[in-house]
Amino acid sequence: MAVTPRKILVQTCCASCASFVLPELAKAGFEVSAFFYNPELEESEEYEKRLSNIKKYCEENETDLIVPKYDPEDLLEITAPYKDKDSIKFITEVDRYRRRRCRFCNSLLIQKTVEQAKQLKIKYFTTTLLCSPYKNHDEIVEISNERALDYGLTFYYQDFRKGYWKGRNFAKNHGLESPANCGCRDSKSEGRLE
């Protein structure tokens, strides 16, 4: 008797990271659905470029792709008070603001992923953010575990960082983009890697 694969929803940032993470999840016995939710991409051109890349990857690899409405205001609304000098929440120190900003972004991406998983009745979720050696890995795991408890879902953890360069090489060899940063205006101006 054939075993039915477990379904998993994967918050997906770009085709480069997805090209490593999604096959790894399939090897682990999951039926994978990619969830392309990235409000940190404030420039619609960058958003469309990454979306085009992930669509191409998912079509070629017969992977279900879910794309909610694009709205960069989702993240800007959360971070605005911390950048506004007239706000009580304003943070003057650049590094402290960056840490807070990244946590808000990670939280928003995971939150929308678990909401989508719950709506689709998919028990498992994870994120391609776990592929980047430049992200706060422990923070992403902490947020994901908290949301899993809140929503009665299961966060699937795997340290995908070993595949970061494999994903970038795959993208280069298949005509896909490998983003240099997460895409938010602040990371681009800071010259930070993703």
TORPA-4810 file (N, C-alpha, C, O; in nm, 3 decimals):
<nodes>
NODE_1_0.084_-0.118_0.000_0.000_0.000_0.000_0.089_0.125_0.000_0.180_0.137_0.082_M
NODE_2_0.062_0.218_-0.093_0.142_0.340_-0.107_0.113_0.435_0.009_-0.001_0.447_0.054_A
NODE_3_0.218_0.501_0.055_0.205_0.599_0.162_0.174_0.735_0.099_0.244_0.777_0.006_V
NODE_4_0.072_0.803_0.149_0.039_0.937_0.100_0.139_1.036_0.158_0.159_1.039_0.279_T
NODE_5_0.203_1.116_0.072_0.301_1.211_0.125_0.235_1.320_0.210_0.120_1.359_0.186_P
NODE_6_0.308_1.365_0.308_0.260_1.475_0.392_0.271_1.604_0.311_0.367_1.621_0.235_R
NODE_7_0.176_1.693_0.325_0.180_1.821_0.254_0.254_1.923_0.341_0.242_1.922_0.464_K
NODE_8_0.329_2.010_0.275_0.400_2.117_0.345_0.391_2.245_0.264_0.403_2.244_0.142_I
NODE_9_0.369_2.357_0.333_0.368_2.488_0.269_0.500_2.556_0.301_0.542_2.563_0.417_L
NODE_10_0.566_2.605_0.198_0.700_2.662_0.213_0.701_2.809_0.172_0.685_2.841_0.055_V
NODE_11_0.721_2.898_0.271_0.739_3.039_0.237_0.867_3.046_0.154_0.973_3.002_0.196_Q
NODE_12_0.854_3.103_0.034_0.962_3.099_-0.064_1.005_3.239_-0.102_0.923_3.320_-0.147_T
NODE_13_1.133_3.269_-0.084_1.183_3.404_-0.111_1.231_3.422_-0.254_1.212_3.529_-0.313_C
NODE_14_1.292_3.319_-0.311_1.346_3.331_-0.447_1.372_3.191_-0.503_1.375_3.093_-0.429_C
NODE_15_1.390_3.185_-0.633_1.412_3.056_-0.699_1.546_2.995_-0.660_1.560_2.873_-0.657_A
NODE_16_1.644_3.079_-0.632_1.776_3.029_-0.594_1.768_2.943_-0.468_1.817_2.830_-0.467_S
NODE_17_1.707_2.995_-0.363_1.693_2.919_-0.238_1.596_2.803_-0.255_1.619_2.693_-0.204_C
NODE_18_1.488_2.828_-0.329_1.389_2.722_-0.351_1.448_2.603_-0.423_1.408_2.489_-0.398_A
NODE_19_1.543_2.627_-0.512_1.600_2.517_-0.592_1.676_2.416_-0.507_1.697_2.302_-0.550_S
NODE_20_1.715_2.456_-0.387_1.776_2.359_-0.295_1.672_2.307_-0.195_1.662_2.186_-0.173_F
NODE_21_1.595_2.398_-0.136_1.505_2.361_-0.028_1.391_2.270_-0.074_1.362_2.169_-0.008_V
NODE_22_1.326_2.302_-0.184_1.210_2.225_-0.226_1.244_2.079_-0.258_1.171_1.990_-0.215_L
NODE_23_1.353_2.050_-0.332_1.389_1.910_-0.353_1.427_1.837_-0.223_1.400_1.717_-0.209_P
NODE_24_1.489_1.908_-0.129_1.522_1.847_0.000_1.396_1.804_0.074_1.393_1.698_0.136_E
NODE_25_1.293_1.888_0.066_1.167_1.855_0.133_1.099_1.737_0.064_1.038_1.653_0.130_L
NODE_26_1.108_1.731_-0.068_1.052_1.617_-0.141_1.124_1.488_-0.101_1.061_1.384_-0.084_A
NODE_27_1.257_1.498_-0.085_1.334_1.380_-0.040_1.291_1.336_0.099_1.297_1.217_0.132_K
NODE_28_1.248_1.430_0.181_1.205_1.400_0.318_1.061_1.346_0.321_1.006_1.319_0.428_A
NODE_29_1.001_1.331_0.204_0.869_1.269_0.196_0.751_1.365_0.192_0.637_1.325_0.216_G
NODE_30_0.778_1.493_0.162_0.671_1.591_0.158_0.619_1.615_0.017_0.694_1.605_-0.081_F
NODE_31_0.491_1.647_0.007_0.432_1.703_-0.114_0.438_1.854_-0.094_0.372_1.907_-0.005_E
NODE_32_0.516_1.921_-0.175_0.553_2.060_-0.151_0.464_2.159_-0.227_0.436_2.141_-0.346_V
NODE_33_0.422_2.262_-0.156_0.358_2.379_-0.217_0.441_2.501_-0.179_0.469_2.523_-0.061_S
NODE_34_0.480_2.579_-0.279_0.558_2.701_-0.255_0.461_2.817_-0.233_0.360_2.829_-0.302_A
NODE_35_0.495_2.903_-0.137_0.413_3.020_-0.103_0.500_3.143_-0.121_0.585_3.172_-0.038_F
NODE_36_0.478_3.215_-0.231_0.561_3.332_-0.263_0.496_3.457_-0.206_0.417_3.525_-0.272_F
NODE_37_0.530_3.486_-0.081_0.481_3.606_-0.012_0.603_3.685_0.033_0.678_3.640_0.119_Y
NODE_38_0.624_3.804_-0.027_0.744_3.882_0.000_0.717_4.032_-0.004_0.757_4.100_-0.098_N
NODE_39_0.648_4.086_0.098_0.616_4.229_0.099_0.739_4.317_0.123_0.731_4.439_0.108_P
NODE_40_0.852_4.257_0.160_0.974_4.337_0.180_1.028_4.390_0.048_1.108_4.483_0.047_E
NODE_41_0.984_4.332_-0.062_1.025_4.378_-0.195_0.943_4.501_-0.230_0.833_4.490_-0.285_L
NODE_42_0.997_4.618_-0.198_0.922_4.742_-0.217_0.912_4.783_-0.363_0.818_4.852_-0.402_E
NODE_43_1.008_4.742_-0.444_1.007_4.778_-0.586_0.933_4.671_-0.665_0.970_4.554_-0.661_E
NODE_44_0.829_4.712_-0.736_0.748_4.614_-0.809_0.830_4.543_-0.917_0.802_4.427_-0.949_S
NODE_45_0.929_4.609_-0.974_1.014_4.544_-1.075_1.089_4.426_-1.015_1.097_4.319_-1.076_E
NODE_46_1.144_4.445_-0.896_1.217_4.337_-0.828_1.122_4.224_-0.792_1.154_4.106_-0.808_E
NODE_47_1.004_4.260_-0.744_0.903_4.160_-0.710_0.868_4.076_-0.833_0.867_3.953_-0.826_Y
NODE_48_0.840_4.143_-0.944_0.801_4.073_-1.067_0.913_3.984_-1.119_0.888_3.874_-1.170_E
NODE_49_1.036_4.030_-1.107_1.151_3.950_-1.152_1.162_3.821_-1.070_1.181_3.713_-1.125_K
NODE_50_1.151_3.835_-0.938_1.161_3.715_-0.852_1.041_3.623_-0.871_1.055_3.500_-0.870_R
NODE_51_0.924_3.683_-0.889_0.804_3.602_-0.913_0.818_3.525_-1.044_0.784_3.407_-1.049_L
NODE_52_0.866_3.590_-1.147_0.886_3.524_-1.277_0.981_3.405_-1.263_0.959_3.299_-1.321_S
NODE_53_1.088_3.425_-1.186_1.187_3.318_-1.163_1.127_3.199_-1.088_1.149_3.084_-1.125_N
NODE_54_1.049_3.229_-0.983_0.993_3.118_-0.905_0.883_3.047_-0.983_0.866_2.926_-0.969_I
NODE_55_0.809_3.121_-1.065_0.708_3.057_-1.150_0.776_2.961_-1.247_0.732_2.848_-1.266_K
NODE_56_0.884_3.008_-1.308_0.958_2.924_-1.404_1.008_2.797_-1.334_0.993_2.687_-1.385_K
NODE_57_1.067_2.815_-1.216_1.120_2.699_-1.142_1.007_2.602_-1.108_1.021_2.481_-1.131_Y
NODE_58_0.897_2.653_-1.054_0.787_2.566_-1.011_0.721_2.495_-1.130_0.685_2.378_-1.119_C
NODE_59_0.707_2.564_-1.241_0.649_2.500_-1.360_0.738_2.387_-1.409_0.690_2.278_-1.439_E
NODE_60_0.869_2.413_-1.417_0.963_2.312_-1.466_0.974_2.192_-1.371_1.008_2.082_-1.414_E
NODE_61_0.945_2.214_-1.244_0.958_2.108_-1.144_0.824_2.060_-1.089_0.817_1.992_-0.987_N
NODE_62_0.717_2.097_-1.160_0.581_2.052_-1.126_0.550_2.071_-0.978_0.504_1.979_-0.910_E
NODE_63_0.575_2.192_-0.931_0.550_2.227_-0.791_0.437_2.329_-0.785_0.436_2.427_-0.859_T
NODE_64_0.344_2.304_-0.697_0.232_2.396_-0.676_0.286_2.528_-0.623_0.369_2.530_-0.532_D
NODE_65_0.238_2.639_-0.680_0.283_2.772_-0.637_0.161_2.855_-0.599_0.067_2.868_-0.677_L
NODE_66_0.165_2.912_-0.480_0.058_2.999_-0.431_0.116_3.140_-0.420_0.219_3.162_-0.357_I
NODE_67_0.047_3.236_-0.484_0.094_3.375_-0.485_-0.018_3.465_-0.437_-0.112_3.492_-0.513_V
NODE_68_-0.010_3.513_-0.313_-0.112_3.606_-0.265_-0.092_3.744_-0.328_0.007_3.769_-0.397_P
NODE_69_-0.186_3.833_-0.303_-0.177_3.969_-0.355_-0.049_4.035_-0.304_-0.015_4.024_-0.186_K
NODE_70_0.020_4.104_-0.393_0.143_4.175_-0.357_0.108_4.310_-0.296_0.039_4.391_-0.358_Y
NODE_71_0.156_4.335_-0.175_0.132_4.463_-0.110_0.249_4.497_-0.018_0.255_4.451_0.096_D
NODE_72_0.343_4.580_-0.067_0.459_4.616_0.016_0.421_4.697_0.140_0.501_4.711_0.232_P
NODE_73_0.298_4.749_0.143_0.253_4.823_0.261_0.241_4.733_0.383_0.244_4.781_0.496_E
NODE_74_0.227_4.602_0.362_0.215_4.508_0.475_0.332_4.525_0.572_0.312_4.528_0.693_D
NODE_75_0.452_4.537_0.519_0.570_4.551_0.605_0.595_4.698_0.640_0.635_4.728_0.753_L
NODE_76_0.573_4.788_0.546_0.600_4.930_0.571_0.516_4.983_0.688_0.563_5.065_0.766_L
NODE_77_0.393_4.936_0.700_0.307_4.979_0.811_0.364_4.939_0.947_0.352_5.013_1.044_E
NODE_78_0.427_4.824_0.951_0.483_4.774_1.077_0.610_4.850_1.114_0.631_4.883_1.231_I
NODE_79_0.695_4.877_1.016_0.826_4.938_1.045_0.822_5.091_1.051_0.913_5.151_1.109_T
NODE_80_0.721_5.155_0.994_0.716_5.302_0.985_0.737_5.373_1.119_0.815_5.468_1.124_A
NODE_81_0.670_5.332_1.229_0.688_5.405_1.355_0.832_5.402_1.407_0.874_5.492_1.480_P
NODE_82_0.907_5.300_1.371_1.043_5.286_1.420_1.142_5.372_1.342_1.257_5.391_1.383_Y
NODE_83_1.096_5.425_1.228_1.180_5.514_1.146_1.138_5.660_1.158_1.210_5.749_1.114_K
NODE_84_1.022_5.683_1.217_0.965_5.817_1.228_1.019_5.889_1.351_0.994_5.846_1.464_D
NODE_85_1.093_5.997_1.329_1.156_6.070_1.440_1.054_6.130_1.537_1.088_6.163_1.651_K
NODE_86_0.930_6.144_1.493_0.826_6.200_1.579_0.751_6.092_1.657_0.663_6.122_1.738_D
NODE_87_0.785_5.967_1.633_0.717_5.856_1.700_0.790_5.817_1.828_0.913_5.823_1.836_S
NODE_88_0.713_5.777_1.928_0.772_5.730_2.054_0.851_5.601_2.033_0.938_5.567_2.113_I
NODE_89_0.822_5.529_1.924_0.889_5.403_1.894_1.018_5.421_1.814_1.088_5.324_1.786_K
NODE_90_1.049_5.545_1.776_1.166_5.571_1.692_1.293_5.513_1.754_1.318_5.527_1.873_F
NODE_91_1.373_5.448_1.670_1.500_5.389_1.714_1.613_5.463_1.644_1.621_5.464_1.521_I
NODE_92_1.699_5.525_1.723_1.807_5.604_1.665_1.926_5.520_1.622_1.992_5.551_1.524_T
NODE_93_1.953_5.413_1.696_2.071_5.332_1.666_2.045_5.239_1.546_1.950_5.161_1.548_E
NODE_94_2.128_5.249_1.445_2.108_5.179_1.319_2.104_5.027_1.336_2.015_4.961_1.282_V
NODE_95_2.199_4.970_1.410_2.203_4.824_1.427_2.081_4.772_1.502_2.026_4.667_1.470_D
NODE_96_2.039_4.848_1.603_1.921_4.807_1.679_1.796_4.812_1.592_1.712_4.722_1.598_R
NODE_97_1.784_4.917_1.510_1.670_4.926_1.418_1.673_4.810_1.318_1.570_4.750_1.290_Y
NODE_98_1.791_4.779_1.265_1.803_4.671_1.167_1.757_4.538_1.227_1.681_4.464_1.164_R
NODE_99_1.802_4.509_1.349_1.760_4.384_1.414_1.608_4.380_1.432_1.545_4.278_1.407_R
NODE_100_1.551_4.491_1.475_1.406_4.498_1.496_1.333_4.483_1.361_1.235_4.409_1.351_R
NODE_101_1.382_4.554_1.260_1.321_4.549_1.127_1.321_4.407_1.072_1.220_4.361_1.020_R
NODE_102_1.433_4.339_1.083_1.443_4.202_1.031_1.352_4.108_1.108_1.292_4.018_1.050_C
NODE_103_1.340_4.128_1.238_1.250_4.043_1.317_1.105_4.064_1.275_1.029_3.968_1.261_R
NODE_104_1.067_4.190_1.254_0.931_4.219_1.207_0.904_4.151_1.073_0.799_4.092_1.053_F
NODE_105_1.000_4.161_0.984_0.985_4.101_0.851_0.972_3.949_0.862_0.881_3.890_0.804_C
NODE_106_1.063_3.886_0.935_1.058_3.741_0.953_0.925_3.699_1.014_0.864_3.600_0.972_N
NODE_107_0.880_3.775_1.114_0.753_3.743_1.180_0.636_3.753_1.082_0.548_3.667_1.081_S
NODE_108_0.636_3.857_1.000_0.528_3.876_0.904_0.526_3.763_0.801_0.419_3.710_0.769_L
NODE_109_0.642_3.726_0.749_0.649_3.619_0.649_0.599_3.487_0.706_0.524_3.415_0.640_L
NODE_110_0.641_3.456_0.827_0.597_3.330_0.891_0.448_3.337_0.925_0.375_3.240_0.906_I
NODE_111_0.404_3.452_0.977_0.262_3.468_1.013_0.172_3.442_0.892_0.077_3.365_0.902_Q
NODE_112_0.201_3.504_0.780_0.118_3.486_0.660_0.126_3.342_0.609_0.029_3.290_0.554_K
NODE_113_0.241_3.278_0.627_0.255_3.139_0.584_0.166_3.046_0.667_0.098_2.960_0.612_T
NODE_114_0.166_3.064_0.799_0.083_2.977_0.883_-0.065_3.004_0.861_-0.147_2.912_0.866_V
NODE_115_-0.100_3.130_0.835_-0.240_3.161_0.805_-0.284_3.089_0.678_-0.394_3.033_0.671_E
NODE_116_-0.197_3.092_0.576_-0.228_3.026_0.450_-0.235_2.874_0.468_-0.324_2.808_0.414_Q
NODE_117_-0.141_2.820_0.544_-0.140_2.675_0.569_-0.268_2.633_0.641_-0.329_2.532_0.606_A
NODE_118_-0.308_2.710_0.740_-0.429_2.680_0.816_-0.551_2.682_0.723_-0.637_2.594_0.729_K
NODE_119_-0.556_2.783_0.639_-0.668_2.797_0.546_-0.674_2.678_0.449_-0.783_2.629_0.416_Q
NODE_120_-0.558_2.631_0.405_-0.552_2.520_0.310_-0.553_2.382_0.378_-0.550_2.279_0.312_L
NODE_121_-0.557_2.384_0.512_-0.554_2.259_0.590_-0.427_2.179_0.564_-0.429_2.057_0.551_K
NODE_122_-0.315_2.252_0.556_-0.183_2.190_0.541_-0.118_2.193_0.680_-0.101_2.301_0.738_I
NODE_123_-0.083_2.078_0.731_-0.035_2.069_0.869_0.109_2.121_0.888_0.141_2.176_0.993_K
NODE_124_0.193_2.104_0.787_0.334_2.140_0.799_0.367_2.269_0.725_0.307_2.300_0.622_Y
NODE_125_0.464_2.343_0.778_0.515_2.461_0.709_0.663_2.477_0.740_0.714_2.426_0.839_F
NODE_126_0.729_2.550_0.652_0.869_2.588_0.674_0.898_2.707_0.583_0.806_2.763_0.522_T
NODE_127_1.024_2.747_0.574_1.061_2.864_0.496_1.199_2.848_0.433_1.288_2.785_0.490_T
NODE_128_1.214_2.906_0.316_1.346_2.906_0.251_1.441_3.006_0.317_1.559_3.009_0.284_T
NODE_129_1.391_3.087_0.409_1.479_3.177_0.485_1.587_3.097_0.557_1.696_3.149_0.584_L
NODE_130_1.557_2.971_0.589_1.652_2.885_0.660_1.768_2.841_0.571_1.858_2.770_0.617_L
NODE_131_1.766_2.883_0.446_1.875_2.849_0.353_1.987_2.954_0.357_2.102_2.924_0.323_C
NODE_132_1.953_3.074_0.398_2.051_3.183_0.393_2.142_3.186_0.515_2.094_3.189_0.629_S
NODE_133_2.274_3.187_0.494_2.366_3.202_0.607_2.371_3.345_0.660_2.436_3.371_0.761_P
NODE_134_2.301_3.437_0.593_2.302_3.578_0.634_2.183_3.616_0.721_2.177_3.727_0.774_Y
NODE_135_2.088_3.524_0.735_1.970_3.549_0.817_1.995_3.502_0.960_2.084_3.420_0.986_K
NODE_136_1.915_3.554_1.054_1.923_3.512_1.193_1.845_3.380_1.206_1.725_3.379_1.230_N
NODE_137_1.917_3.272_1.189_1.860_3.138_1.185_1.781_3.107_1.313_1.666_3.062_1.306_H
NODE_138_1.841_3.131_1.428_1.775_3.100_1.555_1.645_3.178_1.573_1.547_3.126_1.625_D
NODE_139_1.645_3.303_1.529_1.526_3.385_1.540_1.413_3.330_1.452_1.297_3.326_1.496_E
NODE_140_1.445_3.288_1.331_1.345_3.231_1.240_1.286_3.104_1.300_1.165_3.081_1.292_I
NODE_141_1.369_3.021_1.358_1.322_2.897_1.422_1.232_2.930_1.541_1.127_2.869_1.558_V
NODE_142_1.272_3.026_1.622_1.193_3.066_1.739_1.055_3.116_1.696_0.953_3.072_1.750_E
NODE_143_1.051_3.206_1.600_0.924_3.261_1.552_0.836_3.149_1.495_0.717_3.143_1.522_I
NODE_144_0.897_3.063_1.416_0.821_2.954_1.353_0.763_2.858_1.456_0.648_2.815_1.443_S
NODE_145_0.840_2.825_1.557_0.789_2.737_1.663_0.675_2.802_1.740_0.578_2.735_1.776_N
NODE_146_0.685_2.933_1.765_0.578_3.005_1.834_0.450_3.003_1.751_0.342_2.975_1.804_E
NODE_147_0.461_3.031_1.621_0.343_3.033_1.533_0.283_2.892_1.520_0.161_2.877_1.512_R
NODE_148_0.368_2.791_1.517_0.318_2.654_1.509_0.229_2.624_1.629_0.122_2.565_1.613_A
NODE_149_0.272_2.664_1.748_0.191_2.644_1.869_0.062_2.724_1.863_-0.044_2.674_1.898_L
NODE_150_0.072_2.849_1.819_-0.045_2.936_1.811_-0.153_2.881_1.719_-0.272_2.897_1.746_D
NODE_151_-0.111_2.816_1.610_-0.206_2.773_1.507_-0.230_2.623_1.502_-0.305_2.575_1.418_Y
NODE_152_-0.167_2.549_1.592_-0.187_2.405_1.593_-0.129_2.337_1.470_-0.183_2.237_1.422_G
NODE_153_-0.020_2.391_1.419_0.047_2.336_1.301_0.182_2.279_1.343_0.220_2.288_1.460_L
NODE_154_0.254_2.222_1.248_0.386_2.167_1.276_0.490_2.239_1.190_0.483_2.238_1.067_T
NODE_155_0.585_2.301_1.257_0.697_2.364_1.187_0.800_2.256_1.157_0.849_2.189_1.248_F
NODE_156_0.832_2.241_1.030_0.933_2.143_0.992_1.068_2.215_0.987_1.088_2.307_0.908_Y
NODE_157_1.158_2.171_1.072_1.290_2.234_1.077_1.395_2.147_1.007_1.404_2.027_1.029_Y
NODE_158_1.472_2.213_0.924_1.593_2.154_0.868_1.688_2.269_0.842_1.648_2.374_0.792_Q
NODE_159_1.813_2.250_0.875_1.914_2.353_0.849_1.954_2.342_0.702_2.032_2.255_0.665_D
NODE_160_1.902_2.431_0.620_1.926_2.427_0.476_2.048_2.510_0.434_2.077_2.518_0.315_F
NODE_161_2.118_2.570_0.529_2.228_2.660_0.493_2.337_2.592_0.412_2.407_2.657_0.333_R
NODE_162_2.353_2.460_0.430_2.457_2.390_0.353_2.427_2.394_0.202_2.517_2.373_0.121_K
NODE_163_2.303_2.422_0.166_2.265_2.425_0.025_2.260_2.564_-0.037_2.220_2.579_-0.152_G
NODE_164_2.299_2.664_0.040_2.292_2.802_-0.010_2.368_2.818_-0.142_2.314_2.870_-0.240_Y
NODE_165_2.493_2.774_-0.143_2.574_2.792_-0.265_2.531_2.696_-0.375_2.546_2.728_-0.493_W
NODE_166_2.479_2.580_-0.339_2.425_2.489_-0.441_2.308_2.555_-0.512_2.295_2.545_-0.634_K
NODE_167_2.223_2.622_-0.436_2.109_2.693_-0.494_2.152_2.805_-0.586_2.094_2.825_-0.693_G
NODE_168_2.254_2.878_-0.544_2.303_2.989_-0.628_2.365_2.935_-0.757_2.348_2.993_-0.864_R
NODE_169_2.437_2.824_-0.745_2.495_2.763_-0.866_2.386_2.710_-0.958_2.394_2.725_-1.080_N
NODE_170_2.283_2.648_-0.899_2.171_2.599_-0.979_2.108_2.715_-1.056_2.082_2.704_-1.176_F
NODE_171_2.083_2.825_-0.986_2.020_2.941_-1.048_2.105_2.993_-1.164_2.054_3.021_-1.272_A
NODE_172_2.234_3.005_-1.140_2.324_3.054_-1.245_2.321_2.962_-1.367_2.318_3.011_-1.480_K
NODE_173_2.322_2.832_-1.345_2.324_2.736_-1.455_2.190_2.720_-1.526_2.184_2.662_-1.635_N
NODE_174_2.083_2.772_-1.466_1.950_2.758_-1.525_1.887_2.893_-1.562_1.766_2.902_-1.584_H
NODE_175_1.969_2.996_-1.568_1.920_3.127_-1.610_1.824_3.193_-1.513_1.737_3.269_-1.554_G
NODE_176_1.841_3.164_-1.384_1.757_3.225_-1.281_1.840_3.326_-1.202_1.963_3.317_-1.196_L
NODE_177_1.772_3.420_-1.142_1.841_3.523_-1.064_1.879_3.472_-0.926_1.806_3.394_-0.864_E
NODE_178_1.995_3.516_-0.877_2.036_3.493_-0.739_2.045_3.630_-0.672_2.145_3.700_-0.689_S
NODE_179_1.942_3.670_-0.597_1.940_3.804_-0.537_2.060_3.828_-0.446_2.109_3.736_-0.379_P
NODE_180_2.107_3.952_-0.445_2.222_3.989_-0.363_2.180_4.032_-0.223_2.263_4.037_-0.132_A
NODE_181_2.051_4.063_-0.205_2.001_4.103_-0.074_1.855_4.064_-0.062_1.795_4.015_-0.157_N
NODE_182_1.798_4.085_0.056_1.660_4.040_0.077_1.561_4.119_-0.007_1.452_4.071_-0.037_C
NODE_183_1.599_4.240_-0.046_1.515_4.319_-0.134_1.450_4.439_-0.070_1.394_4.523_-0.140_G
NODE_184_1.455_4.450_0.062_1.395_4.568_0.124_1.486_4.689_0.099_1.607_4.675_0.080_C
NODE_185_1.426_4.806_0.100_1.499_4.929_0.071_1.619_4.946_0.164_1.727_4.986_0.121_R
NODE_186_1.598_4.915_0.293_1.706_4.934_0.391_1.824_4.842_0.364_1.938_4.886_0.370_D
NODE_187_1.799_4.714_0.334_1.909_4.621_0.312_1.986_4.659_0.186_2.108_4.642_0.180_S
NODE_188_1.916_4.711_0.086_1.983_4.754_-0.036_2.072_4.874_-0.009_2.186_4.880_-0.057_K
NODE_189_2.021_4.972_0.068_2.100_5.092_0.096_2.218_5.061_0.188_2.321_5.127_0.181_S
NODE_190_2.202_4.959_0.274_2.311_4.921_0.365_2.414_4.832_0.294_2.524_4.810_0.346_E
NODE_191_2.379_4.782_0.177_2.469_4.691_0.106_2.482_4.557_0.176_2.584_4.489_0.164_G
NODE_192_2.376_4.520_0.249_2.378_4.392_0.322_2.343_4.278_0.229_2.259_4.291_0.140_R
NODE_193_2.409_4.166_0.250_2.373_4.046_0.176_2.245_3.990_0.233_2.206_4.020_0.346_L
NODE_194_2.178_3.905_0.152_2.053_3.848_0.200_2.080_3.766_0.322_1.988_3.709_0.379_E
</nodes>
